[in-house]
Each structure stands twice: as structure tokens, then as C-alpha cells.
Amino acid sequence: MSLKVLHLADIHMGIENYGRLDPDTGLHTRLQDFVGCLSFAVDTALEENVGLVLFSGDAYRTCDPNPTHQREFAAQFCRFSDEGIPVVMVVGNHDNPVSFGKASSIDIFGNLGLRNIRVISRPECVEVETVKGPVQVACLPWPMKSTLLTRDEYKDLPEVEVRQRIEEICTDIIRSFAEQADQSMPCFLMAHITATDAKLAGTERAAVIGHDPTILTSVLANHAFDYVALGHVHRFQDLNPSGNPHIIYPGSIERVDFGEEFEDRGFCLVEYKKKGDTSYRFVQTPARPFVTFDVNIEPEEDPTSAVVKEIKKRNLADAIVRVIYSVQEGRQHLVDLKTIRSELNEAFYVASIVRK
């Protein structure tokens, strides 16, 4: 049995920083960026004849996306349904409402009767029928703290102890999935979590460290799983490069801010051949480039010329750009911002020109 699988996560449709409204469509240009990257992923998957799609959570920026964001996201995922390709989605932290009992932003896909699209909001191992035969997908959505706090024995625990209890519960669930896995068919673990060895992307470092429950990578690296499809961390990485199983964060499909300037964006195409023989390749999306000019102006240099000289070294076509310059006190008036801005005409968007 040879089966190709698309693994993607963290789409975050609705992030609209560093852009403007497109007068021809009425859509925000950054929304068009995210849609373009998602469309590229779907195009690639269809061209590669994937038999299964694993979406590891975080469809939108928030748990209450506006109708435009919902339309654009649904239009792409319905392309899989139209082709009869099964899709399994787990609910991520951005998909989940804060309040216990409320619907997630992607629950609707599981309730519309869309052919072959399944949304998993609670830990569950599902069997999926593909063109190449049945596949098991062990699903662990984002562990909701509010769910735990509805139980009396946890209500008054300190936050650290609540997080530790969540980690223990998730670990037990993953081990249970492994013990119950049917080794006669492929078994993929899909989870929206933070693994202990994960390297965080850009501004995630401040947002995640010390707050998220973390699962030991050794718990995920169980041989019962043929591939571990993770979501939540925006940086592409393989936490078990030796394989058996590969433990993959595909990262997000589009850059969010300058903290991700030097990080590739994309998704993974996975190929299962047989037990112990599963490979993958990372495919980059046409993500919008972010470019920072950090110019240290020497005392003998003309400040404006020094900045312009650095700008001319780079191709700025379609880039989101910021210029940071340092100049001696008393010489800042020599910086001609109008001239510098004119040199940035090729840029998609100028985020800032600031003195350090």
C-alpha cells in the first residue's frame, strides 16, 4: 500500500497586518496572501494525487472569523471534498472559544454534511477509508483548560498544577492510542500541542514559553505511529529526523510578522509505503517576503546616501519592508525620509522607517 498524505496546519486566515484593501476585489491584500498560499497547497496536493488530508488545527486568527474569512477557507477545503479526498481536522487553540461548551470555528464543517470532511474536537481515534484502503488517525485536539476546570477536583488548583495535570492526561491519551493501534493498517497521530523539543518561531517565544502544556517528544515517538502530524508551532521542523516515526510541525503557510523573516513557510507531503517506511518532503509556499534594513550610519557618511545604498542591494519586489537606522545625535536632520521612501517604491508595503 502506497498512500500520499497532505499535512498542513496553522493557516490563521484573517491576519491582516501590513497591507491594504484591494480596490478591485474589496479584500485585504494580506488575506489574499494567505488564500494564495492555501490555494497553492491544495493545487500541489491535487497534482500529487494525495489520498488523505491531515489538518492539524488553527484555521483562523480567532475563534470567531468573519464570513469573508470563512468563505475563503471553505472554498479551498471543499476542493478536496469535491474530489472525494477525505479530510480530517483537529481543533486548535485559535479555533476554540474560551467558554466551555461553545462551538469551535471549524465545527460547522462537520455539521454541513460535507462529503469526507471530519472535524475532531475531542480525543478520538478514527478510521478513514481512502482510495488505497483504511487508515487510522489518532486525534488529539488542543487540550482546553476550561474543560478540566469544570470538574470540582481541579477548580482551585494553581495554574502550574492544572498545566501539569493536562500534560499527564494528554500523555495517557497518546499512550492509549498507541496501545490500541491496529498494526494491520497505517496509523497517524495528529495533535495540536507543544512538544518539549520544539523550536518556536518569531514572536511565539514570548507567547508560549511557560504557558502551554508541553508533551515529551519521547511520548510522541512511539513506533505504533507511522507519522506524527503536529500543529501549533509555526516553524517547520522534524523532531525525530531518524524517522519511525517522523514527528513533524509543518509550520504555518504564510509569514505573520518580521519575527518570521528568515523562516520558510509551507506544508508537508507524506508518503506511506509500508510499516516502518514513511517519508515526507517539505514544500515551500509562495509566502510574502519580509525584509529588514538595519543600517548603522558611520560619522563620515551622508545618512541618506548610506540608507539608499543598502536598499539598492536588495530586490524588494512584493516584499514587506522596514528600515531601521542609527545615526549620531545631531545628524538625524540629514536623513531625508522622502528620498528613502521613494527608493522603496517597489516594495509591497513599507511597515516603518525609524531611527534606532
HELIX and SHEET records of a PDB file:
HELIX    1   1 THR A   29  GLU A   47  1                                  19    
HELIX    2   2 PRO A   67  ASP A   82  1                                  16    
HELIX    3   3 ASP A  107  ASN A  111  1                                   5    
HELIX    4   4 LYS A  145  LEU A  148  1                                   4    
HELIX    5   5 ASP A  152  TYR A  154  5                                   3    
HELIX    6   6 GLU A  159  GLN A  180  1                                  22    
HELIX    7   7 GLU A  204  VAL A  208  1                                   5    
HELIX    8   8 THR A  217  LEU A  220  1                                   4    
HELIX    9   9 PHE A  258  GLU A  260  5                                   3    
HELIX   10  10 PRO A  303  ILE A  311  1                                   9    
HELIX   11  11 GLN A  332  LEU A  334  5                                   3    
HELIX   12  12 LEU A  337  GLU A  343  1                                   7    
SHEET    1   A 6 ILE A 117  ILE A 120  0                                        
SHEET    2   A 6 VAL A  87  VAL A  90  1                                        
SHEET    3   A 6 LEU A  52  PHE A  55  1                                        
SHEET    4   A 6 LEU A   3  LEU A   8  1                                        
SHEET    5   A 6 GLY A 266  LYS A 274 -1                                        
SHEET    6   A 6 ASP A 277  GLN A 284 -1                                        
SHEET    1   B 6 GLU A 124  THR A 130  0                                        
SHEET    2   B 6 GLY A 133  LEU A 140 -1                                        
SHEET    3   B 6 CYS A 187  HIS A 192  1                                        
SHEET    4   B 6 TYR A 227  GLY A 231  1                                        
SHEET    5   B 6 HIS A 246  TYR A 249  1                                        
SHEET    6   B 6 GLN A 237  ASP A 238 -1                                        
SHEET    1   C 2 THR A 194  ALA A 195  0                                        
SHEET    2   C 2 THR A 214  ILE A 215  1                                        
SHEET    1   D 3 PHE A 290  ASN A 296  0                                        
SHEET    2   D 3 ILE A 320  SER A 326  1                                        
SHEET    3   D 3 TYR A 349  ARG A 355  1                                        
END                                                                             
